[in-house]
């Protein structure tokens, strides 16, 4: 289980309340100072939520609590929603070699170029990349398309042909998906 870091900045009263109920809310509650702000990403990566009553423009993951008094159950609800959004966004991006793929928007990206993908293209790329070895056409038909047929079909080959063409046009990469004697593989 990933530990979620709830960082409290310049809000002593809130820190005292949340530290008392830390076990019930399943977050690691930490109080940070001005000097800690510049090292947030270095210390916590992307796995943090900063709560403050003063907006910090250089910090990404923050929840601003300006209005007081606040109801504790409403605040915890806001924190939970913020962590859910954060986790959703973090899980949506995968590294595929030198590329990244955004599963939510179904885009393959490299440098400043991006390519819109269909759902099947996205599934195909992720499946091939995670396999780490060449995958046969039959295996792809079953795992990506759910086909378990003895009929001759060229669905896999057609999708791969079109996907290679799109990648070549957008990224000038002829070797993204390579054919091996025992199947296809992401290079």
C-alpha positions, 0 to 999 in steps of 0.5 A: 500500500502506498503511503499518502503524505498529507503535508500541512504548511503554516496551519498549526491548528489543523496539524494538531487536529489531524495528527490526533486522528492520523490512524483513522484517516490513513495518511501520514500527517506531516508539518512542513516549514518554509524551507521544506517547500522547495524540497517537496518533490525531492522528498515525496515525489508526486505522492503528497497533498499540501494543505495550506491557507495561503496559495503556493503557486510553485506547488502542484498538489495542494488543497487551499483552506481559506474559509474558517471555521471548517467542519472536520468531516467536510475537510476529510472528504475534500482530502479524500477526493484530492488524493483520489484525483492525484492517484488517478492522474498518477496511474494514467501515465505509463512510460513505454521506452522513450515514450509515455502513454496517457491512458486517460486521454489515450495519447502516445507522447514523445518530446512535444509530439503526441498521437491520439490512439484508439482504445485497442491501440492503447491496450495493444501497446501496453500489453506488448510493452508489459510482456517484455517478450514477443507475443504471438498473434493468437495470444494477442487475439485472446488477450487484447481482443478476447477472440478465441476463434479457430477462424483465420482473422487478420485483426491483429496484423491490420491493427499493428500495420495501422498503428506502425503507420501512425507512429511513423508519420508522427514520430518518424519511428520505424521500430516501435513495434517489431516483428519477431519470428514468435510474435510482436514486441515493443522495441 
